[in-house]
């Protein structure tokens, strides 16, 4: 079984940083092929920062910061049904973050995050 992955959609969230680096949210696709040659895509919502040439998941949408590998993405990221659904969620998250960014109350941001990421 082989896995390949890439970012299928990404947007920078204005004024959101993780350890001084800009945070992006996006859709990451993992393509898994079986020994028979068949394969399928799975899509995941990720928040990340660029760490040199690699990605690091950030704590905005994940339990804790961790290097982005196929296994960590599959384990810690929320799976979604399509890239288009992911784009909508990412864009809505960004809009809500920006419009709520002047409010310093953390619980308001947490409520917005929970609203977006609820199952």
N, C-alpha and C positions, 0 to 999 in steps of 0.2 A: 504494500500500500504506500503510495506516494502522496505528499501534500505540497501544494503550492498556494501562495497567498499574495494578496496585494490590496492596497487601498483602492476602493472603487468610488469613494466620494469623501471629500474632506473640506472642512471650513474652519477658519481660524476664529476663535471666540474673542472678540475685542475685550481688552482689560482683564483677561483671565490668564494667570500664570501659575506655573508649578516650579518651585525652586528657581525663579527668575526667568524661566523659559516660557514662551507663548504656548498656550494649550489649543489644540485642535480637537474637533469631534468629527466622527466620520463613520463610514461603513467599510468594514474590512471583509473581504471575501476569501474563504478557504476552499480550494478545489482539491478534492480527494479522489484519487484514482485507485481502483482495485486491481488485483493481479489479472483479472479478465479484460482489462482495458476500459471498463466502464468508469464513469466518474460523475460527481455531482458537486455543486456549489452550495455552501452554507454561508449566510451573511450575519455579521455581528456588528453591534454598535460599540464603538470604542472612543474613549477620550485619551489623547496621547500628546506627547511632545517629541520632537526630534532629538535624538541622542547621537550626534554624529551622523553616520549613515544608517543607523538603526532607529527603531521606535521604542518608546517607553510608555506603557500605559500609566495614566495618572489617576489620582484618587477621586476625581470628579464623578466618574461613572463606575469605578472599580473599587474593591475593598481596600487596596493599598497599591502604591506604585510598584511596578514590576516590568521587566523587559518583555517586549511584545514578541512572543513566539507563537507558533500555531497552537501548541498545547495551552499556553496561558490565556490566549484569546478564547479558545473553545471552552476553557474552564471558568474564566472570570467575566467574560463579556455576555451581554444579552443577545441571544439569537433572534433574528427577525426574519420575516418571510421574503422580503424583496429589497433591492437597492432603493427603489422609489419610496417605500415605506421608511427606510432609514434616512433618506434625504429629508423627508418631511419632519421626522423627529429631530434631526440635527438642526435644521433651520428654525424650528419652533423653539428648541432649547436655546439657541443663540439669541433669538429675538427676546425671549423671556429673561435671559441673563442680562442682556444689554439694557432692557427697560427697567429691570430691577437692580441694576448695578449701583445706583446711587443710594439705595437703602442698605444700611450697615447691619441690619438684623439678620443673623445667619439663619434663623428658623424660617424666615420668608423664602430665602433661597432654597432651603431644604424642602419646603412644601412644593415649590415649583419643580425641583428635581424629581421629587416623588410623583408628582402629577404626570410628568413626562415619561418617567421610567416604569410606571406601574404596569403590571402584567395584564 
